[in-house]
Amino acid sequence: MSAEQHDLGLSRVAAAIAEPARTKMLCSLMDGHARTSTELAAVAEVSASTASAHLAKLKDLALVRLHAQGRHRYYSLADKQVAQALEALMVIGQNTAPTFKPNTPDRLQFARTCYDHLAGTLAVLLHDRLLEAGWLQETDERAYRLSDSGTAMFETLGIEVQDLSAQRRRFACPCLDWSMRRPHLGGSLGAALLQMALKRKWLTQDLDSRALALTALGRKEIGGRLGVELPSAIEDTGRRSQPKRPSLNAIA
């Protein structure tokens, strides 16, 4: 890229960020949570059509990324470089990013099924812990692979990793959580993790909803085996619910 092209690209990005409505949208995404165009329109205090035009501009300049999750479409910052650039500008402008406040009912917020894998606060905490421990590693294909230590850890839980890798579906991938607006673990590995947790009674499932309850045993095992720091949560009171097959049309 020539110096002239570099300068032109920089001026376009600067102009996009400088527009007040777009600035509000970008800053609202700084917390790592994805948002819909409707939510971003409310943040920016513009109409839905205006918000769509702004988001199209930001997407064209690779400042935001579009995520399709079933019928829903979410926007997030394109990558860490965009976040770092915004952070630097926020320091200069002495600005702060707003905090995302989910309004999902508490029990569904904490743990629920997403298709055939785990979603909610608990799922996001597990996802982050798997990455932090180095058990799960990102690839260039927006997918995950297991490290040697990760493979060993999952096998201690009774999960046959090689069998999962042989399946036709994706092995492990980030799945955007609609209540947390951050990724949880999807793919065959995520599904196997949920089935293991249900089989070992770490979690129990409601008969009439996608809500999952964390048992006392589950709290102990997830904290001890996986090192996940769990917040206060609703635990099983002894009621034994039979697992209900989640709808394939359900969204996390």
Secondary structure as UniProt FT lines:
FT   HELIX           3..18
FT   HELIX           20..28
FT   TURN            29..31
FT   HELIX           37..44
FT   HELIX           48..60
FT   TURN            61..62
FT   STRAND          64..69
FT   TURN            70..71
FT   STRAND          72..77
FT   HELIX           80..93
FT   HELIX           106..110
FT   STRAND          112..114
FT   TURN            115..116
FT   STRAND          117..119
FT   HELIX           121..132
FT   TURN            133..134
FT   STRAND          136..138
FT   TURN            140..141
FT   STRAND          144..146
FT   HELIX           148..156
FT   TURN            157..158
FT   HELIX           161..165
FT   STRAND          173..176
FT   TURN            178..180
FT   STRAND          183..186
FT   HELIX           187..199
FT   TURN            200..201
FT   STRAND          203..205
FT   STRAND          211..214
FT   HELIX           216..226
FT   TURN            248..249
//
